[in-house]
């Protein structure tokens, strides 16, 4: 939230920066992974519930961050940033579910 809410120099272009999308995917992916692993207690029956809750909270936080950027000088909201945050959360959560399913 600190990095996303920090004012920046005004950007006067329309070039899509891909490193920014990867950063969003990574940051929100880690956030979703931490949420899932904090809530999941080994019950295989509830894995879908924890997956969904972690994804929903991550998507909500990504959306909130994009809304905040409307009011921060030098920052702009972006649907691509929002979507890359959700994709990152999906990837990290899928990996978490895979790792949990491999544990015996």
C-alpha positions in Angstrom: 0.0 0.0 0.0 2.9 2.3 0.8 4.5 1.8 -2.7 1.2 2.1 -4.5 0.2 5.2 -2.6 3.4 7.1 -3.0 3.3 10.2 -5.2 5.4 10.1 -8.3 6.6 12.4 -11.1 3.8 13.0 -13.6 3.8 10.4 -16.4 3.1 11.9 -19.8 3.0 8.9 -22.0 0.8 6.0 -23.0 3.4 3.2 -23.0 2.4 0.1 -21.1 5.2 -0.9 -18.7 5.3 -4.6 -18.3 7.6 -4.7 -15.2 4.8 -2.8 -13.4 2.3 -5.5 -14.3 4.7 -8.2 -13.0 5.2 -6.3 -9.8 1.5 -6.1 -9.2 1.1 -9.8 -10.0 3.9 -10.7 -7.6 2.8 -8.4 -4.8 -0.8 -9.4 -4.8 0.2 -13.0 -5.4 2.3 -13.0 -2.2 -0.6 -11.2 -0.4 -3.0 -14.0 -1.5 -0.5 -16.7 -0.6 -0.1 -15.3 2.9 -3.8 -15.0 3.4 -4.4 -18.6 2.3 -1.6 -20.1 4.4 -2.7 -18.0 7.5 -6.3 -19.4 7.2 -5.8 -22.9 5.9 -5.5 -25.5 8.7 -5.1 -28.7 6.7 -8.8 -29.5 6.2 -9.1 -30.7 2.6 -12.9 -30.1 2.7 -12.4 -26.3 3.2 -9.6 -25.7 0.7 -12.1 -24.3 -1.9 -13.5 -21.9 0.7 -10.1 -20.6 1.8 -9.1 -20.3 -1.9 -12.2 -18.2 -2.6 -11.8 -16.0 0.5 -8.2 -15.3 -0.2 -8.9 -14.5 -3.8 -11.8 -12.3 -2.9 -9.8 -10.3 -0.3 -6.8 -10.0 -2.7 -9.0 -8.8 -5.5 -10.7 -6.3 -3.2 -7.4 -5.0 -2.0 -6.1 -4.7 -5.5 -9.2 -2.7 -6.4 -8.9 -0.5 -3.4 -5.3 0.3 -4.3 -6.3 1.2 -7.8 -9.1 3.5 -6.5 -6.6 5.2 -4.1 -4.3 5.9 -7.1 -6.9 8.2 -8.6 -6.2 10.7 -5.8 -2.4 10.3 -5.7 -0.4 12.8 -7.8 1.6 11.2 -10.6 -0.4 7.9 -10.3 -3.2 6.7 -12.5 -5.6 3.8 -12.0 -5.4 1.0 -14.5 -7.5 -2.0 -15.3 -4.4 -3.8 -16.4 -2.8 -3.3 -13.0 -6.0 -4.6 -11.3 -6.2 -7.6 -13.6 -2.5 -8.4 -13.2 -3.0 -8.4 -9.4 -5.9 -10.9 -9.7 -3.9 -13.1 -12.1 -1.0 -13.1 -9.7 -3.3 -14.0 -6.8 -4.7 -16.9 -8.9 -1.3 -18.2 -9.8 0.0 -18.1 -6.2 -3.2 -19.5 -4.8 -3.2 -22.3 -7.3 0.4 -23.1 -6.3 -0.6 -23.1 -2.6 -3.4 -25.5 -3.2 -1.1 -27.8 -5.2 1.5 -27.8 -2.5 -1.2 -28.5 0.2 -2.6 -31.3 -1.9 0.9 -32.9 -2.1 1.3 -33.0 1.7 0.3 -36.2 3.3 
